Amino acid sequence: MADISDLPMLHDIDADYSPQYVKLARILRGKIESGRYRQGDILPAADLASRYKVSVRVTCNALAMLAANRYVSRPGAFRSYRVIWQADA
């Protein structure tokens, strides 16, 4: 898998020019929807930043986007995000 921070080739019509945090949010959403991360799992920003080779700020923005779309929640300012999404039965 290419790093999220890899830049697309010039004039690549299929390139994704989305911001890094949007790309990471899509990846994490896919892992949540596939069951890789399940309801109740904790998603520490620092660990995710290291794994996907992005800054903690990018990771926090991605997690905030997922929170706005009700995939994760954050119980307090200094707490890690936790998966709250569950597949419809």
CYANA upper distance limits for C-alpha pairs under 8 A (distance plus 0.5 A):
  2 ALA  CA      6 ASP  CA      7.22
  3 ASP  CA     52 TYR  CA      6.90
  3 ASP  CA     53 LYS  CA      7.04
  4 ILE  CA     20 GLN  CA      6.78
  4 ILE  CA     23 LYS  CA      7.43
  4 ILE  CA     24 LEU  CA      7.61
  4 ILE  CA     52 TYR  CA      7.08
  4 ILE  CA     53 LYS  CA      7.63
  4 ILE  CA     54 VAL  CA      7.65
  5 SER  CA     20 GLN  CA      7.08
  5 SER  CA     53 LYS  CA      7.78
  5 SER  CA     54 VAL  CA      7.23
  8 PRO  CA     12 ASP  CA      7.33
  8 PRO  CA     15 ALA  CA      6.14
  8 PRO  CA     16 ASP  CA      7.69
  8 PRO  CA     17 TYR  CA      8.07
  9 MET  CA     15 ALA  CA      7.94
 18 SER  CA     22 VAL  CA      6.75
 18 SER  CA     23 LYS  CA      6.99
 19 PRO  CA     23 LYS  CA      7.02
 20 GLN  CA     24 LEU  CA      6.66
 20 GLN  CA     54 VAL  CA      8.39
 20 GLN  CA     58 VAL  CA      7.14
 21 TYR  CA     25 ALA  CA      6.51
 21 TYR  CA     58 VAL  CA      5.50
 21 TYR  CA     59 THR  CA      6.82
 21 TYR  CA     61 ASN  CA      6.35
 21 TYR  CA     62 ALA  CA      5.15
 22 VAL  CA     26 ARG  CA      6.72
 22 VAL  CA     62 ALA  CA      6.62
 22 VAL  CA     65 MET  CA      8.42
 23 LYS  CA     27 ILE  CA      6.87
 24 LEU  CA     28 LEU  CA      6.64
 24 LEU  CA     52 TYR  CA      8.48
 24 LEU  CA     59 THR  CA      7.71
 24 LEU  CA     62 ALA  CA      6.51
 25 ALA  CA     29 ARG  CA      6.42
 25 ALA  CA     62 ALA  CA      5.14
 25 ALA  CA     63 LEU  CA      7.14
 25 ALA  CA     65 MET  CA      7.32
 25 ALA  CA     66 LEU  CA      6.89
 26 ARG  CA     30 GLY  CA      6.65
 27 ILE  CA     31 LYS  CA      6.90
 28 LEU  CA     32 ILE  CA      6.65
 29 ARG  CA     33 GLU  CA      6.55
 29 ARG  CA     66 LEU  CA      7.73
 29 ARG  CA     71 TYR  CA      7.82
 30 GLY  CA     34 SER  CA      6.46
 31 LYS  CA     35 GLY  CA      6.69
 31 LYS  CA     36 ARG  CA      5.47
 31 LYS  CA     37 TYR  CA      6.39
 32 ILE  CA     36 ARG  CA      6.29
 32 ILE  CA     37 TYR  CA      5.20
 32 ILE  CA     38 ARG  CA      6.73
 32 ILE  CA     71 TYR  CA      8.16
 32 ILE  CA     83 VAL  CA      8.15
 32 ILE  CA     85 TRP  CA      7.92
 33 GLU  CA     37 TYR  CA      8.37
 33 GLU  CA     85 TRP  CA      8.48
 33 GLU  CA     86 GLN  CA      8.24
 33 GLU  CA     87 ALA  CA      7.50
 37 TYR  CA     41 ASP  CA      6.67
 37 TYR  CA     83 VAL  CA      7.68
 38 ARG  CA     83 VAL  CA      6.91
 38 ARG  CA     84 ILE  CA      8.44
 38 ARG  CA     85 TRP  CA      8.19
 38 ARG  CA     86 GLN  CA      7.90
 39 GLN  CA     82 ARG  CA      8.09
 39 GLN  CA     83 VAL  CA      5.36
 39 GLN  CA     84 ILE  CA      5.47
 39 GLN  CA     85 TRP  CA      6.41
 39 GLN  CA     86 GLN  CA      6.63
 40 GLY  CA     82 ARG  CA      6.23
 40 GLY  CA     83 VAL  CA      5.69
 40 GLY  CA     84 ILE  CA      6.71
 41 ASP  CA     82 ARG  CA      6.06
 41 ASP  CA     83 VAL  CA      5.90
 42 ILE  CA     80 SER  CA      6.93
 42 ILE  CA     81 TYR  CA      6.39
 42 ILE  CA     82 ARG  CA      4.91
 42 ILE  CA     83 VAL  CA      6.97
 43 LEU  CA     47 ASP  CA      8.36
 43 LEU  CA     48 LEU  CA      7.79
 43 LEU  CA     80 SER  CA      6.74
 43 LEU  CA     81 TYR  CA      5.90
 43 LEU  CA     82 ARG  CA      6.39
 43 LEU  CA     83 VAL  CA      7.91
 44 PRO  CA     48 LEU  CA      6.89
 44 PRO  CA     80 SER  CA      5.89
 44 PRO  CA     81 TYR  CA      7.19
 45 ALA  CA     49 ALA  CA      6.50
 45 ALA  CA     56 VAL  CA      6.59
 45 ALA  CA     59 THR  CA      6.26
 45 ALA  CA     60 CYS  CA      6.68
 45 ALA  CA     63 LEU  CA      8.43
 45 ALA  CA     80 SER  CA      7.68
 45 ALA  CA     81 TYR  CA      8.46
 46 ALA  CA     50 SER  CA      6.76
 46 ALA  CA     56 VAL  CA      6.27
 46 ALA  CA     59 THR  CA      8.32
 47 ASP  CA     51 ARG  CA      6.67
 48 LEU  CA     52 TYR  CA      6.57
 48 LEU  CA     59 THR  CA      7.32
 49 ALA  CA     53 LYS  CA      6.13
 49 ALA  CA     54 VAL  CA      5.49
 49 ALA  CA     55 SER  CA      6.06
 49 ALA  CA     56 VAL  CA      5.80
 49 ALA  CA     58 VAL  CA      8.19
 49 ALA  CA     59 THR  CA      6.26
 50 SER  CA     54 VAL  CA      7.20
 50 SER  CA     55 SER  CA      8.30
 54 VAL  CA     58 VAL  CA      6.86
 54 VAL  CA     59 THR  CA      7.53
 55 SER  CA     59 THR  CA      6.95
 56 VAL  CA     60 CYS  CA      6.55
 57 ARG  CA     61 ASN  CA      6.71
 58 VAL  CA     62 ALA  CA      6.75
 59 THR  CA     63 LEU  CA      6.68
 60 CYS  CA     64 ALA  CA      6.55
 61 ASN  CA     65 MET  CA      6.72
 62 ALA  CA     66 LEU  CA      6.85
 63 LEU  CA     67 ALA  CA      6.60
 63 LEU  CA     72 VAL  CA      7.81
 63 LEU  CA     81 TYR  CA      7.74
 64 ALA  CA     68 ALA  CA      6.70
 65 MET  CA     69 ASN  CA      6.95
 66 LEU  CA     70 ARG  CA      6.68
 66 LEU  CA     71 TYR  CA      5.75
 66 LEU  CA     72 VAL  CA      6.38
 67 ALA  CA     71 TYR  CA      6.14
 67 ALA  CA     72 VAL  CA      5.20
 67 ALA  CA     73 SER  CA      5.83
 67 ALA  CA     74 ARG  CA      8.16
 70 ARG  CA     84 ILE  CA      7.57
 70 ARG  CA     85 TRP  CA      7.07
 71 TYR  CA     83 VAL  CA      6.49
 71 TYR  CA     84 ILE  CA      6.07
 71 TYR  CA     85 TRP  CA      5.08
 72 VAL  CA     81 TYR  CA      6.61
 72 VAL  CA     82 ARG  CA      5.79
 72 VAL  CA     83 VAL  CA      4.75
 72 VAL  CA     84 ILE  CA      5.47
 72 VAL  CA     85 TRP  CA      7.06
 73 SER  CA     81 TYR  CA      5.93
 73 SER  CA     82 ARG  CA      5.94
 73 SER  CA     83 VAL  CA      7.03
 73 SER  CA     84 ILE  CA      6.94
 74 ARG  CA     79 ARG  CA      6.94
 74 ARG  CA     80 SER  CA      6.70
 74 ARG  CA     81 TYR  CA      5.02
 74 ARG  CA     82 ARG  CA      6.77
 75 PRO  CA     79 ARG  CA      6.85
 75 PRO  CA     80 SER  CA      8.30
 75 PRO  CA     81 TYR  CA      7.96
